């Protein structure tokens, strides 16, 4: 795909204005949730669409974990209204739905889209992330559920061609989701940094994201505009990193924690990653990265530097302290252990630099139970 164009909300959303005017007299689909109406961008979108006589077809019939039926409906609405482009304003769910609509709207609607080969199209997708966490605006991945099972859709052509960062969208985030989003972005950056698929480019994105998250965390958690904008940029960089490497064991372990205990995804990922980091430092001899143990040693030194720490153990402990107690009053139940262990996706474990067998996963969940239960 061509290089993404990145813009801001400055000059009354001039970046949006310039993009929209290309579609004068042509319908455009807006994928968003109900919170859109309370955002500043909603006013400017209506204003500019009216100026350029652009009919806006709004689609919001999807849940926080969108299913295939929602995507099917979105494709139908897009085609029935003869839309020419897409705008996605929201968190990961809105982005995932919009990405799938972009991928599927030119495909055969009589056959399950998931069974077809994706053929790239030129339909433009303009993304406005409303959380500083998923980094979905930077990745080729989308997640939907089909018959209750999680499906990962991946294709380069679903990466939005235009991204607008608007710090004002973060002002209404509650404290719980604000911190969860930040931790999701931080976990993306950390996991990408130590992934067996890492490259010089991905590690540069990750290191920058880690530094920005730590440097801006205090102000972001206090809802200050400058730090909100910086956190959006950091989440985007972390997304750029995992777009190259994918995630590792931290994310593989966190999904069932999220569903079993209704825990925010960012919190679950952080709790898992904190235990993994300490465990990995103690089990370096089990390195499975083809670049060897010395490379992994350098990786942890790089993580320490990006985290503003003196050494590898201090960096791991800094992260561990950041996430301690995140689960609040939740009480993990040991009877769920087998379910948790069996839920871990072996594909993501292949990306992890230290070998993990079932017994290791069980041990790590045990450490989580011990520390958080």
N, C-alpha and C positions, 0 to 999 in steps of 0.2 A: 504494500500500500504506500501511497505518498505520505510525506511527512505531516504529522498533525500540526494544525495551527492552534496556538494557545492565545486566549484573550482574557480580558478582565471586565469588571462591571464599571470601570471608569468611563467618564464622559457619557453618562446616561446610557450605558450598555451599547456604546457605539459599535463594538465588535459584533453584537447580535444584530444590530441594525444593518450593517454591511452584508452580513450573511443572508438575512431575510430578504433583502431587496432583490436578490437574484430570482426569487420565487414570486414575483409580482403576478397576481391573478391566478396563482396555482395553489391548490390545497396543500397544507402541511400538517402532519400528525404530531400532536403533543402527547407524550407519555409521561404521566406524573401522578402523584397521590393527592389527597385532599389538602395537604399542607401548602400546596402550590399557591393557593389563593391568598395566603398571608405573606407571601414573599414579594419583595420589591420588583423582581423580574416579571411578575405576572402583569403588573401595570404597563411596563414597557413593551412586553410582547403583544399585548392587546393594542396598544397605541400604534406600534410599528406595523402590525398585521393590518390594521385598519387603513393606515396610510398607503400601504402597497396593495390593498385589496386582496389580502391573502386569507382565505377561509382556514380557520384552525379547527382541526378535528381532534378533540380531546379524548384520550383513552386512559382509564384508570382502573379497569376491571381486573385487578390482580392482587394477590395476597402478599404478605412479607416474604414467603417462600413460594414464588410463583409456579404454577403448574402448567403443563402442556396445553390444557384447555384454554387458559388465559392467552397464551401465545397464539393459538389457533384463532381465537376471537379477535385478537389484535390484528392479525394478518387479514382477516375478512374485512374488518373496519377500514384498514389502510387501503385495500383494493377497491372496496365498494365506494369509497369517497375519492378515489383516483388521486391519492396523495402523491406528492413528488419528493418529499423529504421527511425526516424525523427530527424532533427535538425531545431529548430526555432530560427531565429535571427531577432529581431525587437521589435516593441512596442506591445500594446495590440491586435491589429488586427492580426498580424502574429502569435502571441501566440494562439489566439482564433481559427484561422483556423487550425493550427497544432494540437491543442487539439482535435478538431472535427474529423480531419482525423484519428488521433490515435483511437478515440472511434468508428468511423463508418466503418473503412476499412474492418472489418471482418463481417459486417452485410449485410443483404439482400438489394442489390441495386435496386431491383424492387419495394420496398416499401419505403415510406418516412422515412428517418432515425429518424425524430422527433417523429414518431408514434410507434417506436419499443422500446423494453426494451433493455437497454445497457448491454452487456455482456463483462466483463473485459477481456483484452487480455494482452499479455506480451510484446508487441511492445514498445521499449524504445523511449522516447522523451528527447532530450538534448536541453535545453533552454538557450539562450543568450539574456537577455533583453537589449534593446538599449535606453530605457528611464527609469528614476528613478521615476516612478509614479504609474503605474497600479498594480504592484505586482502580475501580472497574473501568473508569474512563480511559485507562491506559492499557488495558489488557485485551487479549483475543479470546477471553473466556466468558461464558455465561452459564449460569446454573438454573435449571428448571426441574420440576418433578413430574415424572410420568408414571402413572399407576402406583403412586406412593414412593417411587424410587428416585433418588437423586441422579440427575443426568448432567454431565458436563459437556457443554457444547463449545467447540473450539475452532476458530477460523480467523485468520489474519484480517479478513475483509470486514469483520464486525467491529474493529477498533474505530471509535468515533474519529472522524476527520477534523472536527472542531471541538475544542474544550474551552469553556468559560469558567473562570474561578471568581466566585462572588462571596467574599467573607461574610456579608450580611446574612446569608442563608444559615449560618451557624449560630446566630444569636439566640434562636429559640430552642436550641437543643437543651434537654435537661442534663443534669450532672451525670446521671447514670450512662446515658448513651454517648455523651461527650467523651467520657473517659474510655468507654468500651471501643469507640471508633478509633481513638488515638492508639490504643493498645493493639488493635487489629493491624493498623498501618505499621506499627513498630515490629510486630511479629512477622509481617510480610518481609520487611527489610532484613531482619535478623535471619530468618529461615533462608531467604534468597542468598544471603552472604555466605552461609556455610553449605549451601546445596552442592551436590556433586556436579550439577549442571552450570555452576557459576562461571562467568567470563570476566575479563577485565572491565567490560562495559557494565555488566550487571552489578559487579561489586562496587563500582563507582557510584551508580545510582543508590545502592543500598547504604553505603557509608554516608553519603550526603543526607539521605532520609533519616538515618539514625541520629546524626548530629543535629539536624533541624528539629526533630521531635523532642530530644532531650533539652535543647536550648530554648524551645518555645513552649514546653509543657506547662510551666507555671502560669504564664500569661494566657495561654489557650484555655486552661481549666478555669481561669477567672473571666473568660469570655471577652478578652481584649481584642479589638479589630485587627491590629497588626499581626498578633500571634495567630489569630484565626486564619488569616490569609497565608501565613507561613506554613501552618499545619496542612492546609489544602495542598500546597506545593509539595510538602513532605510525603503526604499520602500518595500523590501522583507519582513521585519518584519511586516510592516503594512498589507501586503498581507496575511501573516500567521495569523494575527489577524482576518481579515474579513473572512478568510476561516472557522473560527470557528463560528463567530457571524453573518455574512452578514452585509450589510450597513443598514442605518436607513433613517430618513426623509430627511436629507441633499441630499442624492443621489436620493431619490424619487422625490424631487422637482426640481432637476437640469436638468433632461434629456430634458424636453421641452424647457427650457431656451436655452440649447445648440442648439437645432434644429431650434428654431424660430429666434434666433439672431446670429447664426453661431459663438457662443462663445465657446472657448476651454472648454472641459469638466471639467478640474481642476479648472478653474476660476469660472464656473457656480456652481460647488459643494461648493467651498469656500464661495462664496457670500451667498448661502443658509445656509450653516452651521454657518456662522458668525451671521446671524440674529436669527437662531434657538437657539444658545448658550445663547445669551442675553435673549431671550424670555423664555427659560426654567428656568433660574435662577429666573425669576419673577413669574413663575407659578408652583412652586414645589409641591403645593397642588394637582395638577392634575397628580401626579406620578402614572403610571400604571404598573411599574415594581413590580413583586410579592414580591420582597425583601424589598419593602417599601421605604418611603421617606428618612429615615435615611441612607439607602444604597445609594440612589441617592445623598444625601448630601456628603457622603464619596467619591463618584465617582467624583464629581466636585472638591473636595479637592485634590484628586489624579491627576486630570487633571492640577490643578494649580501647584502642585509639579513637574510634568513632564515637564510643560511649563516654569519652572524656575521663577514662580511668587509667591507672598506672599499670595494671596487669590483667591477665585473663580472669583470675579469680575475683578480682574486685568488680570487673564488668558483669560477671555472672551474678554476683551478690547484689549489685546495684539493681539489676533487673528483677531479681528475686524479691528484693525489698519493695520494689515498685508494685508488685502484684500480690504481695502477701495480704490475705484477708479479703480479697476481691469478692469472694462468694458470699460474704455476709453471713446470714443466719442459715444458709442451706446446709443440710446434713446429708452427706453422701452415704449411700447404703452399700455395704460390701456384697450384698446379694446380686448387685448389678455388675459385678466384676467380669464375669464371663461374657456378658452382653457387650460390655465396653471393649474388651480385648478382641472379640470376634468382629467388631465393627471397623477396626482399623484397616484402611485401604492399603493393601500391599504395594500398589503402584506408587503411592506417595512415599512409602518406606524406601523404595529404590532410589529416591532422590536424596535420602538422608546419608550423611557421611560416616556415621558410626553404625555398625551392624546392630540390628534390634530383632531379637527373637520374641516369640510369644511370652516367654517368661520375663524378658526384660520389660516388655510393655506392661505386663501384670505388676511388676515391681514398681514401675513409674506411676501407674494409677494408684497403687498402694501408698506411695509417697504423697500423692495429691489428697487421698482420703485422710491420711495422717495429719497433713498440714492444714486442711480446710474443713474437715468434718466436725 
